[in-house]
Amino acid sequence: MDKIHSLGASPPTFHKGSATRILTLAGLLLILHSIALKYLQADFAESNFQSNLVRIQSYLFGPHHDVVLAGSSISGRLLPRYFAAHGVLVANLGLDGSGVRVAMDIIRQRPDLPSTILLEIYSLLREPDTNDRILQEAMRSPSFLLSRYLPVMRAAARPSALLYSKLKKYSDQLKVTSSFAPALVKTLVQTEPTNRMLSVEDEAIEADKADWLAQIAFQFPKTYLLRIPTGPFSTPRKPDFIDHLAHKTNIPVIDLTLTSIPFTYTDGRHLDAVSAEAACAVITDQLRSHP
């Protein structure tokens, strides 16, 4: 029996020293990660979903911002650091695959509401869909709620997000061939009445949207509609449904298509880094001009 037992596989032994080394290494990695977070900033992540979580958690769990931008991936390119470079702190809720409605729901979750809201026109009429429901479910998850108290659990703290943002920033810098200081025209306009005839269906949509926008403008005294170019455009631009809606609700429009900026795009629709920075400069100038 002794001989048979000696031939059998011996049970694994647990060494206290190994456990100590593992815990020490884990603690060291956590400290290094925390230090890295002080110097690295994740503006994006490797997926649209994670990028949205970066922006949502930054708004909900970060410091108060008096100006918040609500929209889709079109406005998601207007990074907070671009605004900060011009002296205005702006929280960006430009959510990839989503729009203004879900962003406004998120904005209202903070007790200290901003006084100024920028509503991206491109996604203004977009109704909630599956992408919005997925985001809302994620925001109710235990890990999301716990990340309020543990910053290391946030999407912006993920090593993949930090690396992706760093590489994207480097890639954007390589694509910059020149900078420009555009001569700007007045972009903040109070939309004039249009002679555009609305169909019965458009009138019903207008009434619903006008009521929704009026509620936002009542809650947030400084509400602006923001028209961001989404590709080559001709000037002067013909009035559209949004112009009609803006006039009806008496909400001013910051129209970036009225500038002389030679906008360029990453994919024909989203502004590249240089154009996004120029757009932020115009917006901050307009906010200062109309306090």
SELUM-805892 format. One line per field, with one value per residue: residue number from 0; residue in one letter; x negated, y, z of N, C-alpha, C in turn. Coordinates in steps of 0.1 Angstrom, whole numbers, padded with zeros to 4 digits. Layout:
seq = (NUM; ...)
type = (a; ...)
n_east = (X; ...)
n_north = (Y; ...)
n_up = (Z; ...)
ca_east = (X; ...)
ca_north = (Y; ...)
ca_up = (Z; ...)
c_east = (X; ...)
c_north = (Y; ...)
c_up = (Z; ...)
//
This chain:
seq = (0; 1; 2; 3; 4; 5; 6; 7; 8; 9; 10; 11; 12; 13; 14; 15; 16; 17; 18; 19; 20; 21; 22; 23; 24; 25; 26; 27; 28; 29; 30; 31; 32; 33; 34; 35; 36; 37; 38; 39; 40; 41; 42; 43; 44; 45; 46; 47; 48; 49; 50; 51; 52; 53; 54; 55; 56; 57; 58; 59; 60; 61; 62; 63; 64; 65; 66; 67; 68; 69; 70; 71; 72; 73; 74; 75; 76; 77; 78; 79; 80; 81; 82; 83; 84; 85; 86; 87; 88; 89; 90; 91; 92; 93; 94; 95; 96; 97; 98; 99; 100; 101; 102; 103; 104; 105; 106; 107; 108; 109; 110; 111; 112; 113; 114; 115; 116; 117; 118; 119; 120; 121; 122; 123; 124; 125; 126; 127; 128; 129; 130; 131; 132; 133; 134; 135; 136; 137; 138; 139; 140; 141; 142; 143; 144; 145; 146; 147; 148; 149; 150; 151; 152; 153; 154; 155; 156; 157; 158; 159; 160; 161; 162; 163; 164; 165; 166; 167; 168; 169; 170; 171; 172; 173; 174; 175; 176; 177; 178; 179; 180; 181; 182; 183; 184; 185; 186; 187; 188; 189; 190; 191; 192; 193; 194; 195; 196; 197; 198; 199; 200; 201; 202; 203; 204; 205; 206; 207; 208; 209; 210; 211; 212; 213; 214; 215; 216; 217; 218; 219; 220; 221; 222; 223; 224; 225; 226; 227; 228; 229; 230; 231; 232; 233; 234; 235; 236; 237; 238; 239; 240; 241; 242; 243; 244; 245; 246; 247; 248; 249; 250; 251; 252; 253; 254; 255; 256; 257; 258; 259; 260; 261; 262; 263; 264; 265; 266; 267; 268; 269; 270; 271; 272; 273; 274; 275; 276; 277; 278; 279; 280; 281; 282; 283; 284; 285; 286; 287; 288; 289; 290)
type = (m; d; k; i; h; s; l; g; a; s; p; p; t; f; h; k; g; s; a; t; r; i; l; t; l; a; g; l; l; l; i; l; h; s; i; a; l; k; y; l; q; a; d; f; a; e; s; n; f; q; s; n; l; v; r; i; q; s; y; l; f; g; p; h; h; d; v; v; l; a; g; s; s; i; s; g; r; l; l; p; r; y; f; a; a; h; g; v; l; v; a; n; l; g; l; d; g; s; g; v; r; v; a; m; d; i; i; r; q; r; p; d; l; p; s; t; i; l; l; e; i; y; s; l; l; r; e; p; d; t; n; d; r; i; l; q; e; a; m; r; s; p; s; f; l; l; s; r; y; l; p; v; m; r; a; a; a; r; p; s; a; l; l; y; s; k; l; k; k; y; s; d; q; l; k; v; t; s; s; f; a; p; a; l; v; k; t; l; v; q; t; e; p; t; n; r; m; l; s; v; e; d; e; a; i; e; a; d; k; a; d; w; l; a; q; i; a; f; q; f; p; k; t; y; l; l; r; i; p; t; g; p; f; s; t; p; r; k; p; d; f; i; d; h; l; a; h; k; t; n; i; p; v; i; d; l; t; l; t; s; i; p; f; t; y; t; d; g; r; h; l; d; a; v; s; a; e; a; a; c; a; v; i; t; d; q; l; r; s; h; p)
n_east = (-0008; -0020; -0038; -0023; -0010; -0031; -0037; -0016; -0002; -0012; 0006; 0012; -0008; -0004; -0020; -0029; -0045; -0043; -0017; -0019; -0037; -0021; 0000; -0014; -0024; 0000; 0010; -0010; -0007; 0019; 0013; -0004; 0014; 0032; 0016; 0010; 0035; 0037; 0022; 0029; 0056; 0087; 0104; 0118; 0128; 0123; 0146; 0179; 0198; 0183; 0170; 0192; 0198; 0176; 0180; 0205; 0200; 0181; 0195; 0216; 0202; 0181; 0168; 0189; 0203; 0210; 0218; 0232; 0230; 0252; 0259; 0251; 0227; 0217; 0214; 0198; 0172; 0163; 0142; 0139; 0114; 0107; 0125; 0118; 0093; 0099; 0108; 0134; 0153; 0167; 0190; 0193; 0218; 0221; 0232; 0223; 0242; 0265; 0286; 0300; 0322; 0318; 0295; 0304; 0319; 0300; 0285; 0303; 0301; 0283; 0281; 0272; 0278; 0267; 0265; 0264; 0272; 0263; 0278; 0274; 0283; 0284; 0292; 0315; 0342; 0343; 0356; 0357; 0340; 0328; 0301; 0301; 0316; 0299; 0278; 0291; 0297; 0272; 0264; 0278; 0266; 0248; 0220; 0216; 0229; 0213; 0189; 0191; 0180; 0156; 0132; 0114; 0128; 0141; 0150; 0132; 0109; 0100; 0073; 0073; 0088; 0073; 0050; 0060; 0070; 0047; 0033; 0050; 0050; 0023; 0024; 0042; 0027; 0007; 0020; 0025; 0019; 0018; 0026; 0052; 0064; 0094; 0114; 0141; 0177; 0206; 0222; 0242; 0275; 0308; 0333; 0351; 0386; 0399; 0410; 0418; 0440; 0457; 0465; 0494; 0485; 0460; 0467; 0479; 0456; 0440; 0455; 0453; 0425; 0419; 0431; 0417; 0391; 0396; 0401; 0375; 0361; 0373; 0365; 0338; 0324; 0305; 0305; 0294; 0295; 0274; 0258; 0239; 0216; 0220; 0206; 0197; 0212; 0234; 0236; 0257; 0275; 0305; 0336; 0348; 0367; 0359; 0351; 0375; 0387; 0370; 0375; 0402; 0400; 0384; 0357; 0323; 0298; 0267; 0249; 0227; 0222; 0222; 0198; 0165; 0148; 0128; 0140; 0130; 0131; 0132; 0144; 0161; 0183; 0179; 0162; 0127; 0098; 0086; 0106; 0126; 0115; 0114; 0141; 0149; 0137; 0152; 0177; 0172; 0166; 0190; 0206; 0195; 0200; 0227; 0238)
n_north = (-0012; 0012; 0014; 0017; 0041; 0059; 0060; 0074; 0105; 0134; 0156; 0191; 0216; 0244; 0274; 0299; 0320; 0323; 0332; 0357; 0370; 0372; 0388; 0411; 0418; 0423; 0445; 0463; 0466; 0478; 0502; 0514; 0516; 0534; 0557; 0561; 0569; 0595; 0609; 0601; 0602; 0590; 0596; 0582; 0548; 0513; 0505; 0515; 0513; 0512; 0537; 0554; 0548; 0559; 0586; 0590; 0582; 0600; 0624; 0618; 0610; 0627; 0661; 0690; 0705; 0734; 0737; 0716; 0693; 0677; 0649; 0630; 0607; 0626; 0650; 0640; 0641; 0666; 0672; 0675; 0685; 0702; 0723; 0732; 0742; 0767; 0779; 0772; 0749; 0720; 0694; 0664; 0647; 0634; 0608; 0577; 0563; 0569; 0596; 0629; 0627; 0605; 0614; 0637; 0626; 0614; 0637; 0649; 0633; 0642; 0661; 0687; 0705; 0716; 0750; 0757; 0743; 0725; 0714; 0690; 0693; 0673; 0648; 0655; 0649; 0622; 0591; 0571; 0539; 0505; 0507; 0528; 0516; 0495; 0510; 0522; 0500; 0491; 0512; 0506; 0485; 0465; 0468; 0492; 0511; 0507; 0517; 0544; 0549; 0536; 0546; 0531; 0512; 0523; 0529; 0546; 0540; 0516; 0497; 0491; 0512; 0534; 0529; 0529; 0555; 0569; 0560; 0568; 0596; 0601; 0592; 0610; 0634; 0628; 0630; 0657; 0683; 0710; 0740; 0763; 0797; 0806; 0831; 0843; 0845; 0859; 0835; 0829; 0828; 0840; 0822; 0830; 0834; 0809; 0803; 0778; 0752; 0731; 0696; 0677; 0656; 0666; 0688; 0676; 0663; 0685; 0699; 0681; 0679; 0706; 0711; 0694; 0705; 0730; 0724; 0717; 0741; 0756; 0744; 0746; 0775; 0786; 0774; 0760; 0753; 0733; 0733; 0712; 0707; 0679; 0669; 0679; 0711; 0735; 0771; 0800; 0781; 0763; 0769; 0746; 0719; 0720; 0746; 0758; 0748; 0758; 0785; 0785; 0777; 0796; 0792; 0799; 0794; 0779; 0780; 0763; 0760; 0785; 0796; 0804; 0783; 0757; 0729; 0696; 0660; 0627; 0605; 0614; 0623; 0627; 0652; 0658; 0659; 0685; 0701; 0697; 0709; 0736; 0740; 0739; 0762; 0782; 0778; 0782; 0809; 0820; 0814; 0830; 0854; 0857; 0857)
n_up = (0000; 0008; -0012; -0034; -0029; -0029; -0056; -0066; -0077; -0060; -0039; -0047; -0032; -0011; -0010; 0012; 0006; -0022; -0025; -0012; -0029; -0052; -0043; -0037; -0062; -0076; -0061; -0067; -0094; -0094; -0081; -0100; -0121; -0111; -0109; -0136; -0145; -0137; -0154; -0180; -0203; -0213; -0241; -0260; -0267; -0275; -0287; -0297; -0277; -0253; -0255; -0252; -0226; -0213; -0217; -0204; -0178; -0171; -0171; -0152; -0128; -0125; -0120; -0116; -0145; -0162; -0187; -0211; -0238; -0259; -0279; -0308; -0323; -0340; -0326; -0307; -0314; -0306; -0284; -0248; -0240; -0261; -0259; -0234; -0239; -0248; -0226; -0216; -0198; -0208; -0207; -0225; -0240; -0265; -0279; -0294; -0319; -0306; -0294; -0289; -0272; -0253; -0242; -0229; -0209; -0194; -0186; -0168; -0145; -0127; -0096; -0096; -0120; -0153; -0166; -0192; -0223; -0251; -0280; -0303; -0337; -0357; -0345; -0334; -0339; -0337; -0326; -0296; -0296; -0300; -0293; -0274; -0254; -0246; -0235; -0214; -0198; -0192; -0175; -0153; -0142; -0117; -0117; -0131; -0114; -0091; -0100; -0096; -0071; -0072; -0091; -0106; -0118; -0139; -0174; -0187; -0174; -0182; -0194; -0222; -0232; -0226; -0240; -0266; -0269; -0267; -0290; -0310; -0307; -0314; -0340; -0351; -0349; -0368; -0391; -0394; -0415; -0418; -0401; -0394; -0391; -0392; -0407; -0392; -0395; -0381; -0362; -0344; -0346; -0347; -0357; -0386; -0396; -0418; -0451; -0456; -0464; -0444; -0442; -0432; -0416; -0409; -0394; -0372; -0361; -0356; -0336; -0315; -0312; -0307; -0283; -0266; -0269; -0258; -0232; -0224; -0228; -0209; -0185; -0187; -0190; -0208; -0236; -0266; -0301; -0320; -0350; -0367; -0393; -0415; -0437; -0470; -0478; -0492; -0495; -0496; -0471; -0476; -0458; -0434; -0419; -0392; -0389; -0390; -0367; -0348; -0349; -0341; -0314; -0304; -0299; -0300; -0326; -0330; -0358; -0375; -0401; -0412; -0410; -0422; -0422; -0435; -0434; -0427; -0429; -0413; -0423; -0442; -0429; -0401; -0382; -0385; -0363; -0364; -0376; -0357; -0334; -0343; -0346; -0319; -0310; -0322; -0310; -0283; -0284; -0293; -0271; -0251; -0262; -0260; -0232)
ca_east = (0000; -0029; -0045; -0013; -0007; -0042; -0036; -0005; -0005; -0011; 0015; 0004; -0010; -0001; -0031; -0025; -0054; -0037; -0005; -0024; -0042; -0010; 0008; -0023; -0024; 0014; 0010; -0019; 0000; 0030; 0008; -0009; 0025; 0038; 0007; 0012; 0048; 0035; 0015; 0035; 0070; 0093; 0115; 0125; 0125; 0122; 0159; 0188; 0204; 0173; 0168; 0203; 0197; 0165; 0186; 0216; 0195; 0174; 0205; 0224; 0194; 0171; 0172; 0200; 0201; 0221; 0222; 0232; 0233; 0260; 0261; 0247; 0212; 0213; 0208; 0189; 0158; 0159; 0137; 0139; 0101; 0107; 0132; 0110; 0081; 0104; 0113; 0147; 0154; 0179; 0192; 0197; 0227; 0223; 0232; 0223; 0254; 0277; 0290; 0303; 0332; 0312; 0285; 0311; 0323; 0288; 0282; 0312; 0298; 0275; 0289; 0266; 0280; 0260; 0274; 0263; 0274; 0262; 0285; 0270; 0294; 0284; 0299; 0326; 0355; 0341; 0363; 0349; 0340; 0322; 0288; 0304; 0320; 0287; 0271; 0298; 0296; 0258; 0263; 0284; 0259; 0241; 0206; 0217; 0232; 0202; 0179; 0192; 0172; 0143; 0129; 0106; 0137; 0148; 0146; 0121; 0097; 0096; 0061; 0075; 0093; 0062; 0041; 0067; 0071; 0033; 0029; 0059; 0045; 0011; 0028; 0048; 0016; 0000; 0029; 0026; 0009; 0017; 0036; 0057; 0071; 0104; 0121; 0155; 0188; 0215; 0228; 0253; 0286; 0322; 0339; 0362; 0397; 0397; 0423; 0419; 0453; 0456; 0475; 0502; 0477; 0449; 0473; 0480; 0443; 0436; 0462; 0447; 0411; 0419; 0435; 0405; 0380; 0401; 0398; 0360; 0357; 0379; 0357; 0324; 0326; 0296; 0306; 0290; 0295; 0261; 0257; 0225; 0215; 0218; 0202; 0197; 0224; 0234; 0241; 0265; 0283; 0320; 0342; 0353; 0377; 0353; 0352; 0389; 0389; 0362; 0383; 0414; 0397; 0376; 0344; 0312; 0291; 0253; 0248; 0213; 0221; 0222; 0184; 0156; 0139; 0128; 0141; 0126; 0138; 0125; 0152; 0172; 0194; 0175; 0151; 0114; 0094; 0083; 0119; 0133; 0109; 0119; 0156; 0150; 0133; 0163; 0188; 0169; 0167; 0204; 0211; 0190; 0206; 0241; 0239)
ca_north = (0000; 0024; 0016; 0022; 0055; 0067; 0061; 0083; 0120; 0141; 0168; 0203; 0223; 0259; 0281; 0313; 0330; 0325; 0341; 0370; 0376; 0375; 0399; 0422; 0422; 0429; 0458; 0472; 0469; 0487; 0515; 0519; 0519; 0546; 0568; 0563; 0576; 0609; 0615; 0596; 0605; 0583; 0603; 0572; 0534; 0505; 0502; 0526; 0511; 0516; 0551; 0560; 0547; 0569; 0600; 0590; 0581; 0613; 0634; 0615; 0608; 0637; 0674; 0697; 0713; 0744; 0736; 0702; 0691; 0665; 0645; 0616; 0606; 0638; 0660; 0633; 0645; 0678; 0667; 0685; 0692; 0712; 0734; 0736; 0750; 0780; 0784; 0768; 0735; 0714; 0679; 0659; 0635; 0630; 0593; 0570; 0554; 0574; 0609; 0640; 0623; 0597; 0623; 0646; 0618; 0613; 0650; 0652; 0624; 0649; 0671; 0700; 0706; 0727; 0761; 0758; 0730; 0725; 0703; 0687; 0692; 0661; 0637; 0661; 0642; 0607; 0585; 0561; 0526; 0494; 0512; 0535; 0506; 0488; 0519; 0524; 0488; 0491; 0522; 0501; 0473; 0467; 0473; 0507; 0518; 0506; 0526; 0558; 0550; 0530; 0551; 0522; 0503; 0530; 0526; 0554; 0535; 0503; 0498; 0491; 0525; 0544; 0527; 0532; 0569; 0574; 0558; 0577; 0610; 0601; 0591; 0623; 0643; 0625; 0634; 0672; 0688; 0724; 0746; 0776; 0806; 0810; 0844; 0838; 0854; 0857; 0822; 0827; 0835; 0838; 0818; 0838; 0826; 0803; 0801; 0764; 0747; 0718; 0686; 0674; 0648; 0674; 0697; 0668; 0661; 0698; 0702; 0672; 0683; 0719; 0710; 0688; 0715; 0741; 0720; 0717; 0755; 0761; 0739; 0751; 0789; 0788; 0763; 0764; 0742; 0733; 0727; 0708; 0701; 0665; 0667; 0692; 0718; 0748; 0783; 0799; 0769; 0765; 0766; 0732; 0717; 0724; 0761; 0761; 0744; 0767; 0798; 0783; 0776; 0808; 0788; 0803; 0783; 0782; 0773; 0762; 0761; 0799; 0801; 0802; 0772; 0747; 0717; 0683; 0649; 0615; 0595; 0621; 0628; 0632; 0661; 0653; 0666; 0699; 0708; 0697; 0720; 0749; 0741; 0742; 0776; 0790; 0776; 0789; 0823; 0824; 0813; 0842; 0866; 0857; 0850)
ca_up = (0000; 0009; -0025; -0044; -0025; -0033; -0070; -0070; -0078; -0047; -0040; -0048; -0020; -0012; -0003; 0017; -0001; -0035; -0023; -0008; -0041; -0061; -0038; -0038; -0076; -0079; -0055; -0074; -0107; -0091; -0079; -0113; -0129; -0105; -0113; -0150; -0147; -0134; -0166; -0192; -0204; -0224; -0248; -0268; -0264; -0287; -0292; -0295; -0264; -0243; -0257; -0246; -0211; -0209; -0217; -0195; -0164; -0169; -0167; -0139; -0117; -0125; -0114; -0122; -0157; -0164; -0201; -0215; -0252; -0261; -0293; -0313; -0326; -0347; -0316; -0299; -0318; -0300; -0271; -0237; -0239; -0272; -0253; -0222; -0244; -0250; -0214; -0213; -0195; -0214; -0207; -0238; -0241; -0278; -0278; -0306; -0322; -0299; -0297; -0279; -0262; -0242; -0235; -0220; -0198; -0185; -0180; -0157; -0134; -0117; -0089; -0100; -0134; -0160; -0170; -0206; -0230; -0266; -0286; -0317; -0346; -0365; -0339; -0326; -0342; -0336; -0315; -0289; -0302; -0292; -0287; -0262; -0243; -0241; -0227; -0201; -0190; -0187; -0165; -0141; -0138; -0104; -0120; -0134; -0101; -0082; -0105; -0090; -0059; -0075; -0104; -0114; -0126; -0150; -0187; -0190; -0167; -0188; -0202; -0236; -0236; -0225; -0251; -0279; -0270; -0270; -0304; -0318; -0306; -0322; -0354; -0355; -0351; -0380; -0403; -0395; -0425; -0416; -0392; -0400; -0382; -0401; -0405; -0389; -0396; -0369; -0363; -0335; -0353; -0343; -0370; -0391; -0401; -0431; -0459; -0460; -0461; -0437; -0444; -0420; -0408; -0403; -0384; -0360; -0356; -0352; -0324; -0305; -0309; -0302; -0269; -0260; -0268; -0249; -0218; -0222; -0227; -0196; -0175; -0189; -0196; -0219; -0245; -0280; -0311; -0326; -0363; -0370; -0406; -0416; -0450; -0479; -0479; -0500; -0488; -0484; -0470; -0477; -0446; -0433; -0408; -0379; -0388; -0387; -0353; -0339; -0348; -0333; -0300; -0301; -0294; -0309; -0333; -0334; -0371; -0379; -0416; -0416; -0409; -0434; -0419; -0445; -0426; -0433; -0422; -0412; -0431; -0450; -0420; -0388; -0383; -0381; -0351; -0367; -0377; -0344; -0325; -0348; -0342; -0305; -0308; -0326; -0301; -0271; -0287; -0293; -0257; -0244; -0268; -0256; -0219)
c_east = (-0009; -0035; -0035; -0010; -0019; -0043; -0026; -0010; -0003; -0002; 0007; 0003; -0009; -0012; -0027; -0033; -0048; -0025; -0009; -0029; -0031; -0002; -0001; -0023; -0011; 0015; 0002; -0013; 0011; 0025; 0003; 0003; 0031; 0029; 0009; 0025; 0047; 0029; 0021; 0050; 0076; 0105; 0124; 0121; 0125; 0135; 0168; 0195; 0195; 0171; 0180; 0203; 0186; 0172; 0197; 0210; 0187; 0184; 0212; 0215; 0183; 0176; 0183; 0196; 0213; 0226; 0221; 0237; 0240; 0262; 0256; 0232; 0207; 0207; 0199; 0174; 0154; 0155; 0137; 0125; 0100; 0114; 0124; 0098; 0086; 0111; 0127; 0148; 0168; 0179; 0198; 0205; 0231; 0222; 0233; 0235; 0266; 0280; 0293; 0312; 0326; 0302; 0292; 0316; 0312; 0284; 0291; 0310; 0289; 0283; 0284; 0266; 0272; 0270; 0274; 0264; 0272; 0268; 0281; 0282; 0295; 0292; 0311; 0339; 0354; 0348; 0355; 0351; 0332; 0309; 0291; 0308; 0309; 0279; 0278; 0298; 0282; 0257; 0270; 0277; 0251; 0227; 0206; 0219; 0220; 0190; 0179; 0182; 0158; 0139; 0121; 0115; 0144; 0142; 0134; 0108; 0093; 0083; 0063; 0080; 0082; 0053; 0048; 0067; 0057; 0029; 0037; 0054; 0032; 0014; 0034; 0037; 0008; 0007; 0030; 0015; 0008; 0028; 0041; 0064; 0082; 0110; 0136; 0165; 0197; 0223; 0240; 0265; 0299; 0329; 0351; 0374; 0394; 0411; 0425; 0433; 0451; 0468; 0483; 0493; 0466; 0455; 0475; 0467; 0438; 0442; 0455; 0433; 0410; 0422; 0423; 0394; 0384; 0398; 0383; 0356; 0362; 0370; 0343; 0325; 0317; 0295; 0303; 0291; 0281; 0261; 0243; 0225; 0213; 0214; 0202; 0211; 0223; 0240; 0246; 0273; 0298; 0326; 0348; 0363; 0371; 0353; 0366; 0392; 0382; 0370; 0395; 0412; 0388; 0363; 0333; 0304; 0276; 0250; 0234; 0211; 0221; 0208; 0177; 0146; 0140; 0128; 0136; 0130; 0130; 0131; 0162; 0183; 0189; 0162; 0138; 0110; 0092; 0097; 0127; 0128; 0114; 0133; 0157; 0147; 0144; 0174; 0185; 0170; 0181; 0210; 0207; 0197; 0221; 0244; 0254)
c_north = (0012; 0026; 0022; 0037; 0064; 0069; 0071; 0097; 0126; 0153; 0181; 0210; 0238; 0265; 0296; 0323; 0333; 0335; 0355; 0377; 0380; 0387; 0412; 0428; 0428; 0443; 0468; 0476; 0479; 0501; 0522; 0524; 0532; 0558; 0571; 0571; 0591; 0616; 0611; 0599; 0597; 0591; 0593; 0558; 0526; 0501; 0514; 0526; 0516; 0531; 0559; 0559; 0557; 0582; 0601; 0590; 0594; 0624; 0631; 0615; 0619; 0650; 0680; 0705; 0722; 0743; 0721; 0701; 0677; 0661; 0631; 0616; 0619; 0648; 0653; 0636; 0658; 0676; 0678; 0692; 0703; 0725; 0740; 0745; 0764; 0786; 0781; 0753; 0730; 0699; 0675; 0647; 0633; 0615; 0586; 0561; 0558; 0588; 0618; 0635; 0615; 0605; 0632; 0638; 0616; 0626; 0653; 0643; 0631; 0659; 0685; 0702; 0718; 0738; 0762; 0744; 0733; 0713; 0701; 0685; 0679; 0650; 0642; 0653; 0627; 0602; 0574; 0547; 0516; 0499; 0520; 0526; 0499; 0497; 0521; 0512; 0487; 0500; 0517; 0489; 0476; 0473; 0488; 0515; 0518; 0515; 0540; 0560; 0544; 0534; 0541; 0512; 0510; 0527; 0533; 0549; 0522; 0505; 0499; 0505; 0535; 0542; 0532; 0548; 0575; 0572; 0566; 0591; 0611; 0600; 0604; 0634; 0641; 0630; 0649; 0677; 0703; 0728; 0759; 0784; 0812; 0824; 0840; 0849; 0851; 0844; 0820; 0835; 0831; 0834; 0826; 0829; 0821; 0802; 0787; 0758; 0733; 0709; 0684; 0666; 0656; 0683; 0689; 0666; 0674; 0701; 0694; 0676; 0697; 0719; 0704; 0698; 0727; 0737; 0720; 0732; 0761; 0757; 0744; 0764; 0791; 0776; 0767; 0751; 0744; 0726; 0725; 0702; 0686; 0661; 0680; 0698; 0731; 0759; 0793; 0786; 0772; 0761; 0752; 0731; 0722; 0739; 0765; 0759; 0753; 0780; 0796; 0783; 0787; 0804; 0792; 0791; 0788; 0773; 0774; 0762; 0775; 0805; 0799; 0791; 0761; 0733; 0705; 0672; 0636; 0604; 0602; 0627; 0634; 0641; 0655; 0662; 0681; 0707; 0708; 0707; 0733; 0751; 0745; 0757; 0785; 0790; 0784; 0805; 0828; 0823; 0825; 0854; 0868; 0850; 0850)
c_up = (0000; -0005; -0035; -0041; -0030; -0048; -0075; -0070; -0064; -0049; -0040; -0035; -0022; -0004; 0000; 0009; -0015; -0034; -0020; -0021; -0051; -0056; -0039; -0053; -0080; -0073; -0062; -0087; -0105; -0088; -0091; -0122; -0124; -0109; -0127; -0153; -0144; -0146; -0179; -0192; -0216; -0229; -0255; -0262; -0277; -0293; -0290; -0282; -0253; -0243; -0251; -0231; -0206; -0207; -0206; -0180; -0161; -0165; -0154; -0127; -0115; -0119; -0122; -0134; -0159; -0178; -0205; -0230; -0253; -0275; -0296; -0315; -0333; -0338; -0307; -0302; -0312; -0286; -0261; -0237; -0250; -0266; -0242; -0227; -0247; -0238; -0210; -0210; -0200; -0212; -0220; -0237; -0256; -0279; -0291; -0308; -0314; -0303; -0286; -0268; -0250; -0235; -0225; -0207; -0188; -0178; -0167; -0145; -0123; -0110; -0093; -0115; -0140; -0163; -0185; -0213; -0245; -0272; -0300; -0326; -0353; -0359; -0331; -0327; -0341; -0324; -0309; -0296; -0293; -0286; -0274; -0250; -0237; -0232; -0213; -0192; -0184; -0175; -0152; -0135; -0125; -0107; -0123; -0122; -0092; -0087; -0101; -0079; -0061; -0090; -0113; -0122; -0137; -0164; -0192; -0184; -0173; -0196; -0217; -0241; -0236; -0236; -0265; -0280; -0273; -0284; -0313; -0319; -0315; -0336; -0359; -0358; -0364; -0392; -0404; -0404; -0424; -0406; -0399; -0389; -0391; -0397; -0404; -0391; -0383; -0371; -0354; -0342; -0347; -0355; -0374; -0395; -0415; -0438; -0462; -0455; -0455; -0441; -0431; -0410; -0401; -0393; -0371; -0353; -0350; -0338; -0313; -0301; -0303; -0287; -0261; -0258; -0259; -0235; -0214; -0219; -0214; -0185; -0175; -0197; -0208; -0228; -0259; -0289; -0318; -0339; -0367; -0384; -0406; -0430; -0458; -0479; -0487; -0492; -0499; -0483; -0470; -0463; -0446; -0422; -0394; -0378; -0384; -0372; -0344; -0338; -0340; -0318; -0295; -0294; -0304; -0314; -0334; -0346; -0376; -0394; -0421; -0414; -0422; -0432; -0430; -0438; -0434; -0424; -0422; -0422; -0440; -0442; -0407; -0389; -0378; -0369; -0353; -0368; -0364; -0334; -0330; -0345; -0328; -0302; -0311; -0315; -0288; -0273; -0287; -0279; -0249; -0249; -0264; -0243; -0214)
//
